[in-house]
Amino acid sequence: MAIRLSKGFGGSPETWLLQQMQYDLWHALKRKGKIKVRKFGTALAA
């Protein structure tokens, strides 16, 4: 899709991918308080 956008509107495919990544991260950060993550213990030395 990024290649099609770059052909249709200009800019590089990387620019379009970066914009999508920033948009996705913005949405994730808005709801980061609702994201549940279980922490893992530290690895034991062998």
CHARMM-style PDB file with segment names, atoms N, HN, CA, C and O in Angstrom:
ATOM      1  N   MET     1       0.826  -1.194   0.000  1.00  0.00      PROA
ATOM      2  CA  MET     1       0.000   0.000   0.000  1.00  0.00      PROA
ATOM      3  C   MET     1       0.870   1.258   0.000  1.00  0.00      PROA
ATOM      4  O   MET     1       0.554   2.249  -0.659  1.00  0.00      PROA
ATOM      5  N   ALA     2       1.970   1.198   0.751  1.00  0.00      PROA
ATOM      6  HN  ALA     2       2.227   0.394   1.286  1.00  0.00      PROA
ATOM      7  CA  ALA     2       2.856   2.363   0.805  1.00  0.00      PROA
ATOM      8  C   ALA     2       3.418   2.692  -0.576  1.00  0.00      PROA
ATOM      9  O   ALA     2       3.606   3.862  -0.909  1.00  0.00      PROA
ATOM     10  N   ILE     3       3.684   1.670  -1.372  1.00  0.00      PROA
ATOM     11  HN  ILE     3       3.531   0.720  -1.102  1.00  0.00      PROA
ATOM     12  CA  ILE     3       4.190   1.902  -2.727  1.00  0.00      PROA
ATOM     13  C   ILE     3       3.114   2.578  -3.571  1.00  0.00      PROA
ATOM     14  O   ILE     3       3.409   3.496  -4.335  1.00  0.00      PROA
ATOM     15  N   ARG     4       1.885   2.133  -3.436  1.00  0.00      PROA
ATOM     16  HN  ARG     4       1.646   1.387  -2.815  1.00  0.00      PROA
ATOM     17  CA  ARG     4       0.788   2.752  -4.199  1.00  0.00      PROA
ATOM     18  C   ARG     4       0.573   4.205  -3.790  1.00  0.00      PROA
ATOM     19  O   ARG     4       0.352   5.068  -4.640  1.00  0.00      PROA
ATOM     20  N   LEU     5       0.640   4.474  -2.482  1.00  0.00      PROA
ATOM     21  HN  LEU     5       0.820   3.773  -1.792  1.00  0.00      PROA
ATOM     22  CA  LEU     5       0.490   5.853  -2.018  1.00  0.00      PROA
ATOM     23  C   LEU     5       1.618   6.736  -2.545  1.00  0.00      PROA
ATOM     24  O   LEU     5       1.386   7.878  -2.943  1.00  0.00      PROA
ATOM     25  N   SER     6       2.837   6.204  -2.546  1.00  0.00      PROA
ATOM     26  HN  SER     6       3.026   5.276  -2.223  1.00  0.00      PROA
ATOM     27  CA  SER     6       3.956   7.007  -3.037  1.00  0.00      PROA
ATOM     28  C   SER     6       3.828   7.283  -4.532  1.00  0.00      PROA
ATOM     29  O   SER     6       4.194   8.362  -4.998  1.00  0.00      PROA
ATOM     30  N   LYS     7       3.314   6.322  -5.277  1.00  0.00      PROA
ATOM     31  HN  LYS     7       3.017   5.446  -4.899  1.00  0.00      PROA
ATOM     32  CA  LYS     7       3.106   6.552  -6.707  1.00  0.00      PROA
ATOM     33  C   LYS     7       1.964   7.532  -6.958  1.00  0.00      PROA
ATOM     34  O   LYS     7       2.025   8.334  -7.889  1.00  0.00      PROA
ATOM     35  N   GLY     8       0.935   7.469  -6.137  1.00  0.00      PROA
ATOM     36  HN  GLY     8       0.886   6.818  -5.380  1.00  0.00      PROA
ATOM     37  CA  GLY     8      -0.229   8.327  -6.343  1.00  0.00      PROA
ATOM     38  C   GLY     8      -0.065   9.737  -5.814  1.00  0.00      PROA
ATOM     39  O   GLY     8      -0.536  10.693  -6.431  1.00  0.00      PROA
ATOM     40  N   PHE     9       0.606   9.878  -4.664  1.00  0.00      PROA
ATOM     41  HN  PHE     9       0.988   9.102  -4.163  1.00  0.00      PROA
ATOM     42  CA  PHE     9       0.693  11.185  -4.021  1.00  0.00      PROA
ATOM     43  C   PHE     9       2.107  11.723  -3.909  1.00  0.00      PROA
ATOM     44  O   PHE     9       2.301  12.880  -3.536  1.00  0.00      PROA
ATOM     45  N   GLY    10       3.106  10.894  -4.228  1.00  0.00      PROA
ATOM     46  HN  GLY    10       2.948   9.953  -4.530  1.00  0.00      PROA
ATOM     47  CA  GLY    10       4.485  11.329  -4.073  1.00  0.00      PROA
ATOM     48  C   GLY    10       5.037  10.903  -2.731  1.00  0.00      PROA
ATOM     49  O   GLY    10       4.349  10.272  -1.930  1.00  0.00      PROA
ATOM     50  N   GLY    11       6.269  11.251  -2.501  1.00  0.00      PROA
ATOM     51  HN  GLY    11       6.829  11.763  -3.152  1.00  0.00      PROA
ATOM     52  CA  GLY    11       6.947  10.824  -1.285  1.00  0.00      PROA
ATOM     53  C   GLY    11       7.438   9.395  -1.452  1.00  0.00      PROA
ATOM     54  O   GLY    11       7.115   8.717  -2.427  1.00  0.00      PROA
ATOM     55  N   SER    12       8.214   8.959  -0.495  1.00  0.00      PROA
ATOM     56  HN  SER    12       8.477   9.510   0.297  1.00  0.00      PROA
ATOM     57  CA  SER    12       8.758   7.612  -0.578  1.00  0.00      PROA
ATOM     58  C   SER    12       7.850   6.632   0.163  1.00  0.00      PROA
ATOM     59  O   SER    12       7.087   7.037   1.040  1.00  0.00      PROA
ATOM     60  N   PRO    13       7.927   5.356  -0.181  1.00  0.00      PROA
ATOM     61  CA  PRO    13       7.159   4.358   0.575  1.00  0.00      PROA
ATOM     62  C   PRO    13       7.539   4.367   2.055  1.00  0.00      PROA
ATOM     63  O   PRO    13       6.687   4.158   2.920  1.00  0.00      PROA
ATOM     64  N   GLU    14       8.827   4.610   2.346  1.00  0.00      PROA
ATOM     65  HN  GLU    14       9.519   4.780   1.644  1.00  0.00      PROA
ATOM     66  CA  GLU    14       9.270   4.667   3.737  1.00  0.00      PROA
ATOM     67  C   GLU    14       8.569   5.779   4.513  1.00  0.00      PROA
ATOM     68  O   GLU    14       8.245   5.617   5.690  1.00  0.00      PROA
ATOM     69  N   THR    15       8.338   6.903   3.846  1.00  0.00      PROA
ATOM     70  HN  THR    15       8.601   7.034   2.890  1.00  0.00      PROA
ATOM     71  CA  THR    15       7.635   8.017   4.494  1.00  0.00      PROA
ATOM     72  C   THR    15       6.206   7.618   4.853  1.00  0.00      PROA
ATOM     73  O   THR    15       5.721   7.932   5.940  1.00  0.00      PROA
ATOM     74  N   TRP    16       5.542   6.930   3.942  1.00  0.00      PROA
ATOM     75  HN  TRP    16       5.936   6.675   3.059  1.00  0.00      PROA
ATOM     76  CA  TRP    16       4.169   6.494   4.212  1.00  0.00      PROA
ATOM     77  C   TRP    16       4.128   5.456   5.329  1.00  0.00      PROA
ATOM     78  O   TRP    16       3.224   5.478   6.165  1.00  0.00      PROA
ATOM     79  N   LEU    17       5.101   4.549   5.348  1.00  0.00      PROA
ATOM     80  HN  LEU    17       5.836   4.531   4.670  1.00  0.00      PROA
ATOM     81  CA  LEU    17       5.160   3.560   6.419  1.00  0.00      PROA
ATOM     82  C   LEU    17       5.429   4.220   7.766  1.00  0.00      PROA
ATOM     83  O   LEU    17       4.842   3.830   8.776  1.00  0.00      PROA
ATOM     84  N   LEU    18       6.305   5.211   7.789  1.00  0.00      PROA
ATOM     85  HN  LEU    18       6.782   5.528   6.969  1.00  0.00      PROA
ATOM     86  CA  LEU    18       6.616   5.928   9.023  1.00  0.00      PROA
ATOM     87  C   LEU    18       5.379   6.644   9.559  1.00  0.00      PROA
ATOM     88  O   LEU    18       5.112   6.622  10.761  1.00  0.00      PROA
ATOM     89  N   GLN    19       4.630   7.275   8.666  1.00  0.00      PROA
ATOM     90  HN  GLN    19       4.846   7.293   7.690  1.00  0.00      PROA
ATOM     91  CA  GLN    19       3.405   7.954   9.095  1.00  0.00      PROA
ATOM     92  C   GLN    19       2.407   6.963   9.692  1.00  0.00      PROA
ATOM     93  O   GLN    19       1.764   7.268  10.697  1.00  0.00      PROA
ATOM     94  N   GLN    20       2.269   5.784   9.088  1.00  0.00      PROA
ATOM     95  HN  GLN    20       2.792   5.536   8.272  1.00  0.00      PROA
ATOM     96  CA  GLN    20       1.364   4.770   9.620  1.00  0.00      PROA
ATOM     97  C   GLN    20       1.835   4.289  10.988  1.00  0.00      PROA
ATOM     98  O   GLN    20       1.025   4.111  11.898  1.00  0.00      PROA
ATOM     99  N   MET    21       3.146   4.079  11.133  1.00  0.00      PROA
ATOM    100  HN  MET    21       3.803   4.224  10.394  1.00  0.00      PROA
ATOM    101  CA  MET    21       3.690   3.633  12.404  1.00  0.00      PROA
ATOM    102  C   MET    21       3.441   4.673  13.501  1.00  0.00      PROA
ATOM    103  O   MET    21       3.068   4.317  14.619  1.00  0.00      PROA
ATOM    104  N   GLN    22       3.642   5.942  13.187  1.00  0.00      PROA
ATOM    105  HN  GLN    22       3.944   6.231  12.279  1.00  0.00      PROA
ATOM    106  CA  GLN    22       3.415   7.006  14.166  1.00  0.00      PROA
ATOM    107  C   GLN    22       1.938   7.081  14.564  1.00  0.00      PROA
ATOM    108  O   GLN    22       1.619   7.306  15.732  1.00  0.00      PROA
ATOM    109  N   TYR    23       1.059   6.898  13.614  1.00  0.00      PROA
ATOM    110  HN  TYR    23       1.318   6.716  12.666  1.00  0.00      PROA
ATOM    111  CA  TYR    23      -0.383   6.901  13.877  1.00  0.00      PROA
ATOM    112  C   TYR    23      -0.762   5.724  14.785  1.00  0.00      PROA
ATOM    113  O   TYR    23      -1.516   5.892  15.743  1.00  0.00      PROA
ATOM    114  N   ASP    24      -0.238   4.541  14.480  1.00  0.00      PROA
ATOM    115  HN  ASP    24       0.375   4.405  13.701  1.00  0.00      PROA
ATOM    116  CA  ASP    24      -0.525   3.362  15.293  1.00  0.00      PROA
ATOM    117  C   ASP    24       0.008   3.521  16.715  1.00  0.00      PROA
ATOM    118  O   ASP    24      -0.671   3.164  17.678  1.00  0.00      PROA
ATOM    119  N   LEU    25       1.220   4.056  16.846  1.00  0.00      PROA
ATOM    120  HN  LEU    25       1.771   4.346  16.063  1.00  0.00      PROA
ATOM    121  CA  LEU    25       1.802   4.281  18.163  1.00  0.00      PROA
ATOM    122  C   LEU    25       0.997   5.299  18.951  1.00  0.00      PROA
ATOM    123  O   LEU    25       0.797   5.127  20.154  1.00  0.00      PROA
ATOM    124  N   TRP    26       0.538   6.341  18.308  1.00  0.00      PROA
ATOM    125  HN  TRP    26       0.700   6.481  17.331  1.00  0.00      PROA
ATOM    126  CA  TRP    26      -0.275   7.365  18.970  1.00  0.00      PROA
ATOM    127  C   TRP    26      -1.534   6.733  19.561  1.00  0.00      PROA
ATOM    128  O   TRP    26      -1.903   7.020  20.700  1.00  0.00      PROA
ATOM    129  N   HSD    27      -2.189   5.873  18.785  1.00  0.00      PROA
ATOM    130  HN  HSD    27      -1.890   5.640  17.860  1.00  0.00      PROA
ATOM    131  CA  HSD    27      -3.393   5.198  19.281  1.00  0.00      PROA
ATOM    132  C   HSD    27      -3.066   4.263  20.445  1.00  0.00      PROA
ATOM    133  O   HSD    27      -3.813   4.213  21.422  1.00  0.00      PROA
ATOM    134  N   ALA    28      -1.973   3.532  20.352  1.00  0.00      PROA
ATOM    135  HN  ALA    28      -1.366   3.573  19.559  1.00  0.00      PROA
ATOM    136  CA  ALA    28      -1.578   2.612  21.419  1.00  0.00      PROA
ATOM    137  C   ALA    28      -1.261   3.371  22.705  1.00  0.00      PROA
ATOM    138  O   ALA    28      -1.642   2.940  23.793  1.00  0.00      PROA
ATOM    139  N   LEU    29      -0.570   4.490  22.582  1.00  0.00      PROA
ATOM    140  HN  LEU    29      -0.260   4.840  21.698  1.00  0.00      PROA
ATOM    141  CA  LEU    29      -0.220   5.271  23.771  1.00  0.00      PROA
ATOM    142  C   LEU    29      -1.450   5.863  24.446  1.00  0.00      PROA
ATOM    143  O   LEU    29      -1.466   6.041  25.664  1.00  0.00      PROA
ATOM    144  N   LYS    30      -2.481   6.170  23.662  1.00  0.00      PROA
ATOM    145  HN  LYS    30      -2.468   6.025  22.673  1.00  0.00      PROA
ATOM    146  CA  LYS    30      -3.713   6.702  24.252  1.00  0.00      PROA
ATOM    147  C   LYS    30      -4.371   5.689  25.179  1.00  0.00      PROA
ATOM    148  O   LYS    30      -5.054   6.073  26.128  1.00  0.00      PROA
ATOM    149  N   ARG    31      -4.175   4.398  24.917  1.00  0.00      PROA
ATOM    150  HN  ARG    31      -3.620   4.085  24.146  1.00  0.00      PROA
ATOM    151  CA  ARG    31      -4.819   3.387  25.744  1.00  0.00      PROA
ATOM    152  C   ARG    31      -3.823   2.509  26.498  1.00  0.00      PROA
ATOM    153  O   ARG    31      -4.138   1.377  26.862  1.00  0.00      PROA
ATOM    154  N   LYS    32      -2.626   3.033  26.727  1.00  0.00      PROA
ATOM    155  HN  LYS    32      -2.370   3.953  26.431  1.00  0.00      PROA
ATOM    156  CA  LYS    32      -1.596   2.232  27.372  1.00  0.00      PROA
ATOM    157  C   LYS    32      -1.971   1.839  28.799  1.00  0.00      PROA
ATOM    158  O   LYS    32      -1.493   0.819  29.295  1.00  0.00      PROA
ATOM    159  N   GLY    33      -2.800   2.609  29.456  1.00  0.00      PROA
ATOM    160  HN  GLY    33      -3.189   3.438  29.053  1.00  0.00      PROA
ATOM    161  CA  GLY    33      -3.231   2.264  30.803  1.00  0.00      PROA
ATOM    162  C   GLY    33      -4.115   1.023  30.847  1.00  0.00      PROA
ATOM    163  O   GLY    33      -4.222   0.381  31.892  1.00  0.00      PROA
ATOM    164  N   LYS    34      -4.740   0.680  29.744  1.00  0.00      PROA
ATOM    165  HN  LYS    34      -4.652   1.202  28.895  1.00  0.00      PROA
ATOM    166  CA  LYS    34      -5.627  -0.474  29.675  1.00  0.00      PROA
ATOM    167  C   LYS    34      -4.896  -1.746  29.246  1.00  0.00      PROA
ATOM    168  O   LYS    34      -5.462  -2.838  29.297  1.00  0.00      PROA
ATOM    169  N   ILE    35      -3.639  -1.603  28.823  1.00  0.00      PROA
ATOM    170  HN  ILE    35      -3.179  -0.716  28.782  1.00  0.00      PROA
ATOM    171  CA  ILE    35      -2.875  -2.751  28.344  1.00  0.00      PROA
ATOM    172  C   ILE    35      -2.297  -3.499  29.540  1.00  0.00      PROA
ATOM    173  O   ILE    35      -1.572  -2.918  30.348  1.00  0.00      PROA
ATOM    174  N   LYS    36      -2.615  -4.776  29.653  1.00  0.00      PROA
ATOM    175  HN  LYS    36      -3.204  -5.248  28.997  1.00  0.00      PROA
ATOM    176  CA  LYS    36      -2.131  -5.611  30.750  1.00  0.00      PROA
ATOM    177  C   LYS    36      -0.931  -6.421  30.262  1.00  0.00      PROA
ATOM    178  O   LYS    36      -0.991  -7.095  29.234  1.00  0.00      PROA
ATOM    179  N   VAL    37       0.154  -6.337  31.023  1.00  0.00      PROA
ATOM    180  HN  VAL    37       0.202  -5.790  31.858  1.00  0.00      PROA
ATOM    181  CA  VAL    37       1.359  -7.091  30.684  1.00  0.00      PROA
ATOM    182  C   VAL    37       1.870  -7.759  31.948  1.00  0.00      PROA
ATOM    183  O   VAL    37       2.014  -7.123  32.992  1.00  0.00      PROA
ATOM    184  N   ARG    38       2.139  -9.053  31.835  1.00  0.00      PROA
ATOM    185  HN  ARG    38       2.022  -9.569  30.987  1.00  0.00      PROA
ATOM    186  CA  ARG    38       2.707  -9.780  32.963  1.00  0.00      PROA
ATOM    187  C   ARG    38       4.218  -9.682  32.866  1.00  0.00      PROA
ATOM    188  O   ARG    38       4.802  -9.979  31.824  1.00  0.00      PROA
ATOM    189  N   LYS    39       4.856  -9.260  33.968  1.00  0.00      PROA
ATOM    190  HN  LYS    39       4.382  -9.019  34.815  1.00  0.00      PROA
ATOM    191  CA  LYS    39       6.305  -9.121  33.965  1.00  0.00      PROA
ATOM    192  C   LYS    39       6.952 -10.481  34.171  1.00  0.00      PROA
ATOM    193  O   LYS    39       6.446 -11.323  34.912  1.00  0.00      PROA
ATOM    194  N   PHE    40       8.070 -10.674  33.505  1.00  0.00      PROA
ATOM    195  HN  PHE    40       8.481  -9.990  32.903  1.00  0.00      PROA
ATOM    196  CA  PHE    40       8.827 -11.903  33.629  1.00  0.00      PROA
ATOM    197  C   PHE    40       9.940 -11.707  34.628  1.00  0.00      PROA
ATOM    198  O   PHE    40      10.457 -10.601  34.787  1.00  0.00      PROA
ATOM    199  N   GLY    41      10.312 -12.786  35.308  1.00  0.00      PROA
ATOM    200  HN  GLY    41       9.892 -13.684  35.179  1.00  0.00      PROA
ATOM    201  CA  GLY    41      11.418 -12.738  36.257  1.00  0.00      PROA
ATOM    202  C   GLY    41      12.740 -12.634  35.517  1.00  0.00      PROA
ATOM    203  O   GLY    41      12.796 -12.798  34.299  1.00  0.00      PROA
ATOM    204  N   THR    42      13.787 -12.364  36.252  1.00  0.00      PROA
ATOM    205  HN  THR    42      13.742 -12.230  37.242  1.00  0.00      PROA
ATOM    206  CA  THR    42      15.105 -12.278  35.634  1.00  0.00      PROA
ATOM    207  C   THR    42      15.621 -13.671  35.347  1.00  0.00      PROA
ATOM    208  O   THR    42      15.246 -14.630  36.021  1.00  0.00      PROA
ATOM    209  N   ALA    43      16.461 -13.783  34.372  1.00  0.00      PROA
ATOM    210  HN  ALA    43      16.765 -13.004  33.824  1.00  0.00      PROA
ATOM    211  CA  ALA    43      17.051 -15.081  33.993  1.00  0.00      PROA
ATOM    212  C   ALA    43      18.134 -15.445  35.015  1.00  0.00      PROA
ATOM    213  O   ALA    43      18.878 -14.589  35.494  1.00  0.00      PROA
ATOM    214  N   LEU    44      18.194 -16.721  35.326  1.00  0.00      PROA
ATOM    215  HN  LEU    44      17.589 -17.416  34.937  1.00  0.00      PROA
ATOM    216  CA  LEU    44      19.216 -17.185  36.264  1.00  0.00      PROA
ATOM    217  C   LEU    44      20.519 -17.439  35.513  1.00  0.00      PROA
ATOM    218  O   LEU    44      20.520 -17.958  34.397  1.00  0.00      PROA
ATOM    219  N   ALA    45      21.608 -17.070  36.138  1.00  0.00      PROA
ATOM    220  HN  ALA    45      21.608 -16.649  37.046  1.00  0.00      PROA
ATOM    221  CA  ALA    45      22.923 -17.309  35.521  1.00  0.00      PROA
ATOM    222  C   ALA    45      23.233 -18.796  35.562  1.00  0.00      PROA
ATOM    223  O   ALA    45      22.939 -19.468  36.551  1.00  0.00      PROA
ATOM    224  N   ALA    46      23.823 -19.310  34.494  1.00  0.00      PROA
ATOM    225  HN  ALA    46      24.061 -18.764  33.690  1.00  0.00      PROA
ATOM    226  CA  ALA    46      24.141 -20.746  34.415  1.00  0.00      PROA
ATOM    227  C   ALA    46      25.437 -21.070  35.088  1.00  0.00      PROA
ATOM    228  OT1 ALA    46      25.848 -22.230  35.111  1.00  0.00      PROA
TER     229      ALA     46
END
